[in-house]
Amino acid sequence: MHSTLIVARMEPAHSEEVARLFKEFDESEMPHLMGTRRRELFAYRGLYFHLQHFDTDNGGELIESAKTDPRFVRISEDLKPFIQAYDPATWRSPADAVATRFYDWEGRA
């Protein structure tokens, strides 16, 4: 499984609306088209963490191909009032907000 973690800024009061938007999005076929297995959203002191798990390492490629889908475009626009770039000076796309993994451990099954 491949995972990505997007870091941004969000006022804690917006968490319910952001969760609602993703719930609607995740009830569509979009997660399947993007290869998303699981999505987790976290908030901490004005920060927003979006952890997304994919079945394979090509999740980024699948997301790139889904970016033109009207549902993807709509959720991106709908989230704009609630989610701000962590560093607006360097942000060009969500890829600029993906954290770098520097350690990984998995227990035995």
C-alpha positions in Angstrom: 0.0 0.0 0.0 1.2 3.5 -0.8 0.2 6.6 1.3 0.4 10.3 1.0 0.0 13.0 3.6 -1.0 16.5 2.6 -0.4 19.3 5.2 -2.3 22.5 5.0 -4.1 25.0 7.3 -7.7 24.9 8.4 -9.7 26.6 11.1 -10.9 23.9 13.5 -14.5 25.2 13.1 -14.5 24.0 9.5 -13.8 20.4 10.2 -17.4 19.3 10.0 -17.9 20.9 6.6 -14.7 19.5 5.2 -15.7 16.1 6.5 -19.1 16.4 4.8 -17.6 17.4 1.5 -15.2 14.4 1.5 -18.0 12.1 2.6 -20.1 13.0 -0.4 -17.0 12.7 -2.7 -16.1 9.3 -1.2 -19.6 8.0 -1.7 -19.1 8.4 -5.5 -16.9 6.3 -7.7 -14.1 8.8 -7.5 -12.0 7.0 -4.8 -12.1 3.8 -6.9 -11.0 5.7 -10.0 -8.2 7.3 -8.1 -7.1 4.0 -6.5 -7.9 5.3 -3.0 -8.3 2.6 -0.4 -8.7 4.8 2.7 -8.8 8.5 3.5 -8.2 10.0 7.0 -8.5 13.7 7.9 -6.9 15.1 11.0 -6.8 18.6 12.6 -4.3 19.9 15.1 -4.0 23.6 16.2 -5.0 25.1 12.9 -3.3 22.5 10.8 -5.0 20.1 8.4 -3.6 16.6 7.7 -5.1 14.6 4.8 -3.8 11.0 4.9 -4.7 9.0 1.8 -3.9 5.3 1.3 -3.7 3.7 -2.2 -3.7 0.1 -3.3 -0.5 0.7 -5.4 2.4 3.1 -5.7 0.8 4.7 -8.8 -1.8 6.7 -6.8 -0.3 9.9 -7.9 -0.7 8.9 -11.6 -4.3 8.0 -11.0 -5.0 11.3 -9.2 -3.4 13.2 -12.1 -5.7 11.4 -14.6 -8.8 12.2 -12.3 -8.1 15.9 -12.0 -10.2 16.8 -15.0 -13.2 14.9 -13.7 -16.0 17.4 -12.8 -16.4 15.8 -9.3 -12.7 16.3 -8.6 -12.8 19.9 -9.9 -15.9 20.5 -7.8 -14.5 19.2 -4.5 -11.3 21.2 -5.1 -13.3 24.4 -5.5 -15.6 23.5 -2.6 -12.6 23.1 -0.2 -11.0 26.4 -1.1 -12.9 28.5 1.5 -11.8 26.0 4.2 -8.3 24.7 3.4 -5.4 27.1 2.9 -1.9 26.3 1.8 0.6 25.7 4.5 3.1 27.9 2.7 1.3 30.1 0.1 4.6 31.4 -1.2 5.6 27.9 -2.5 2.2 26.3 -3.2 1.4 25.6 -6.8 -0.6 22.3 -6.5 -1.4 19.8 -3.8 1.8 18.0 -4.6 3.6 21.0 -3.0 1.9 20.1 0.3 2.8 16.4 0.5 4.9 15.5 3.5 8.1 13.5 3.0 8.1 10.1 4.7 11.4 9.5 6.5 10.6 6.4 8.5 8.2 3.5 8.0 7.5 0.5 10.1 5.0 -2.3 9.7 4.2 -5.1 12.2 4.0 -8.7 11.3 0.6 -10.1 10.5 
